[in-house]
Every structure is written in structure tokens, then in C-alpha cells.
């Protein structure tokens, strides 16, 4: 194996390891905060917090798919694309905060102070998420890991200091601590990212309409899964109670490592698939299928670990204030494995700019699962544990449909092999962009010169 290929393989392995590690750091921090919520707020309080957090995840999924996936798949240093991204960030942050406040009021799980803090948290979270996706586009996952660890440290320190000073444990306190962590992470990202990532661009004549065709379908496609989870949580709380929701949510927390791994691998795969498309060496559906098999196997092992350790981990998470729903625990294992079978294929379709087709497939899967869950809960509210089974099992059908669609668009084998052989291991842009270097300076000059020539 040549030195160039060995070096490229090393970079890929390092990036993949960083992509998975950052997800574990992020999810580990979320797990700690949610475990503290479960131990201090009780079943009803934790159920309310789980609903707010589900809304945050849903809004973030939509925003980061519009902004984050666009700057990953498209050239974010192109002045017209860059101008569209600036408008997109501003619009989604304002709209996201407004939607968060409206949904919080509609659910009635927080007072005026809690709703205000939640709207602020949504705004800060989306700004922070934009910085996180810039790290992702640069394939700097280890730097992103450090940034996420800083968020976790400040959040926990704020929470711990407040409790030590006598503040009462509440949903509002948790939201305030998360706001502090997000603000600290935003500042750190601004200091650590190179100037090229913050260069200005003309706000007239942008490519907003051009990228909207991709970003719109991609954002609503990415929002299908968290929206379905939010709808399922609302149905459980409505048909049963927030206490029943707490048992199902605690089961999900125990299997968070499996779903965290899948999410982290998905982040890496989308960036790698998109890079291959740009470099003229597109991936084939068979490569995505192999990634599905590997990810599903690892998700299965991680899920079995959480299931077998429930007697020890359950009281640690809940503090003994309520019980983990063991039927739901098995269901979240099914959900994680089915999710792993779908995500690589969806990532490849996204890299090929087939977001609309992915949305149609995933939307039908989610709608069917929610319809079945609604019928079960309407018949017997005690069937809340069926939620992960209803939402996860359809993933296998979606995976088969995605594979069939991708195979039809596969590049010819000979052409793909030729491109792979003739394509250099790394373009000049991919070598310079991960670090603040002359390549970044060139991009800044290109953007600024375009800005100065545009009225």
C-alpha cells in the first residue's frame, strides 16, 4: 500500500473515530443532565423536561439539516451560497426560538419564566449547532469533541453551583444551566475556528432559492424522526401520563450509547459520501449496505449491554423515584438496530441530493408507525411501551426501499473504479481547509473580493 493511501486511510480512521467520539461526549453530557433531571424532578417533572427536550431536538434537526447539511454538501465558500447560509442562520434562529416558545406555551409544562428560558435556549442552541456543523464540514471531529466537552463542563458546573447555593431543583434551573453551557461553547467555537469560516458575503443575489430545493426537503426529511418521537411522547403523556412517559424515556436513556453510535457514524458517512461526490468518485449502494450491516451489529451489541445491565443502571438513572419500563427497553433496542439499517442509505441518498425521495420514504414509515401507536393507546393507554416498536420496525422496509432507489442511480462499476484510481488522495482544498492556513486565506480573499464587487 502506497504512503499516500496509507495516510488517507489514517485520516479516515481518525475522522471516523472522532465523529463517533464526539457523539458519545454529546450524548454522555445529555445523559448526565437528563439523569440529574430524573433524580431531582421526579417522574412528572422529568416527563415535562423530556417533552421540552424533545421539542428542542426536533427544532434542531430541522435547522441543522437546512444549514448544516447545506454547508457540508455545497461549497460554503462560494459567495452566493455563503450569503444564503447567512440568511438561513438568521431566519432559523429567530423562527426556532418563536416556535419553541409557542410549543412550550401550548403544552403547558412550563410557566412564563420557563418558556422565556426555553426560547433563549433554542436560539443559543441553534447558533451553537451551526458552529458544530462547521467543525463537521471541516472533518475536525476531535476539535468538536473538545468544544462539546466545554459545553458539558459549564452546564454541569452552573447546575452544581446553583444547587450548592441552595437553589431549588426545577425545569427552569436546568434550562438556565444549558443556556450558560451553550453560550460558553459558542464563544469557544468563535475563538477556535479560522477567520475564513466567518468571512462576510453579499446578502443580495444569493443562492437561497437554488439551495432551498435541496435544503427544504432535507430539513423536513431529517425532522421526520424527531417529530415522530415528539408526537409519540405527546400521545403517551395525553393518553396515559407524564409518569408513564418517564418510564419509557428512562428506558431510552439506558440505550443511548447505541443510538449515539449510530448518529455519530451517520455524521461521518454523510461528510464522506458528499466529499466522494464532489471529487468525482461517488460511492455505490453496496458500500452503504456494508456500512448498514456493521452499524447494525454494533448497535445490537450496545443495546444488549444496556438491557443486561438494567438492574444496575436503572436505579442509577432514576434515583429509585420511578421504574424503567423493561418492555420499552427491548423496544428501544429494536429501534436502534433498525435506525442503523437505514441511516447509511439515507446519508448516501442525501449526498446525491435525493432528499425529497428520502423524505417520502421516511415520512410514510413514521406516519404508519404513529397511526399504529395511536390505535394501541386509544384502545389501552397502558400500552405506552409499544412506542419504540411502532416507530422502529418500519425502518427495515425503508432501508429496502432506499437500497432499491440508490441502486438505480449507482455509477457504472468501471467508471467508479477508474475515478477512484485516478482521483488524487486529497485535493488541495481538503488539505488546507482543516487548519487555518493559506488555503483559508485564499477563500477569505475570494469571498471578500466578491463582496466588494457587489452593491
Rosetta blueprint (number, residue, H / E / L):
1 X L
2 X L
3 X H
4 X H
5 X H
6 X H
7 X H
8 X H
9 X H
10 X H
11 X H
12 X H
13 X H
14 X H
15 X H
16 X H
17 X H
18 X H
19 X H
20 X H
21 X H
22 X H
23 X H
24 X H
25 X H
26 X H
27 X H
28 X H
29 X H
30 X H
31 X H
32 X H
33 X H
34 X H
35 X H
36 X H
37 X H
38 X H
39 X H
40 X H
41 X H
42 X H
43 X H
44 X H
45 X H
46 X H
47 X H
48 X H
49 X H
50 X H
51 X H
52 X H
53 X H
54 X H
55 X H
56 X H
57 X H
58 X H
59 X H
60 X H
61 X H
62 X H
63 X H
64 X H
65 X H
66 X H
67 X H
68 X H
69 X H
70 X H
71 X H
72 X H
73 X H
74 X L
75 X L
76 X L
77 X L
78 X L
79 X H
80 X H
81 X H
82 X H
83 X H
84 X H
85 X H
86 X H
87 X H
88 X H
89 X H
90 X H
91 X H
92 X H
93 X H
94 X H
95 X H
96 X H
97 X H
98 X H
99 X H
100 X H
101 X H
102 X H
103 X H
104 X H
105 X H
106 X H
107 X H
108 X L
109 X L
110 X L
111 X L
112 X H
113 X H
114 X H
115 X H
116 X H
117 X H
118 X H
119 X H
120 X H
121 X H
122 X H
123 X H
124 X H
125 X H
126 X H
127 X H
128 X H
129 X H
130 X H
131 X H
132 X H
133 X H
134 X H
135 X H
136 X H
137 X H
138 X L
139 X L
140 X L
141 X H
142 X H
143 X H
144 X H
145 X H
146 X H
147 X H
148 X H
149 X H
150 X H
151 X H
152 X H
153 X H
154 X H
155 X H
156 X H
157 X H
158 X H
159 X H
160 X H
161 X H
162 X H
163 X H
164 X H
165 X L
166 X L
167 X L
168 X L
169 X L
170 X L
171 X H
172 X H
173 X H
174 X H
175 X H
176 X H
177 X H
178 X H
179 X H
180 X H
181 X H
182 X H
183 X H
184 X H
185 X H
186 X H
187 X H
188 X H
189 X H
190 X H
191 X H
192 X H
193 X L
194 X L
195 X H
196 X H
197 X H
198 X H
199 X L
200 X L
201 X L
202 X L
203 X L
204 X L
205 X L
206 X L
207 X L
208 X H
209 X H
210 X H
211 X H
212 X H
213 X H
214 X H
215 X H
216 X H
217 X H
218 X H
219 X H
220 X H
221 X H
222 X H
223 X H
224 X H
225 X H
226 X H
227 X H
228 X H
229 X H
230 X H
231 X H
232 X H
233 X H
234 X H
235 X H
236 X H
237 X H
238 X H
239 X H
240 X L
241 X L
242 X H
243 X H
244 X H
245 X H
246 X H
247 X H
248 X H
249 X H
250 X H
251 X H
252 X H
253 X H
254 X H
255 X L
256 X H
257 X H
258 X H
259 X H
260 X H
261 X H
262 X H
263 X H
264 X H
265 X H
266 X H
267 X H
268 X H
269 X H
270 X H
271 X H
272 X H
273 X H
274 X H
275 X H
276 X H
277 X H
278 X H
279 X L
280 X L
281 X L
282 X L
283 X L
284 X L
285 X H
286 X H
287 X H
288 X H
289 X H
290 X H
291 X H
292 X H
293 X H
294 X H
295 X H
296 X H
297 X H
298 X H
299 X H
300 X H
301 X H
302 X H
303 X H
304 X H
305 X H
306 X H
307 X H
308 X H
309 X L
310 X H
311 X H
312 X H
313 X H
314 X H
315 X H
316 X H
317 X H
318 X H
319 X L
320 X L
321 X L
322 X L
323 X L
324 X L
325 X L
326 X H
327 X H
328 X H
329 X H
330 X H
331 X H
332 X H
333 X H
334 X H
335 X H
336 X H
337 X H
338 X H
339 X H
340 X H
341 X H
342 X H
343 X H
344 X H
345 X H
346 X H
347 X H
348 X H
349 X H
350 X H
351 X H
352 X L
353 X L
354 X L
355 X H
356 X H
357 X H
358 X H
359 X H
360 X H
361 X H
362 X H
363 X H
364 X H
365 X H
366 X H
367 X H
368 X H
369 X H
370 X H
371 X H
372 X H
373 X H
374 X H
375 X H
376 X H
377 X H
378 X H
379 X H
380 X L
381 X H
382 X H
383 X H
384 X H
385 X H
386 X H
387 X H
388 X H
389 X H
390 X H
391 X H
392 X H
393 X L
394 X L
395 X H
396 X H
397 X H
398 X H
399 X H
400 X H
401 X H
402 X H
403 X H
404 X H
405 X H
406 X H
407 X H
408 X H
409 X L
410 X L
411 X L
412 X L
413 X H
414 X H
415 X H
416 X H
417 X H
418 X H
419 X H
420 X H
421 X H
422 X H
423 X L
424 X L
425 X L
426 X L
427 X L
428 X H
429 X H
430 X H
431 X H
432 X H
433 X H
434 X L
435 X L
436 X L
437 X L
438 X H
439 X H
440 X H
441 X H
442 X H
443 X H
444 X H
445 X H
446 X H
447 X H
448 X H
449 X H
450 X H
451 X H
452 X H
453 X L
454 X L
455 X L
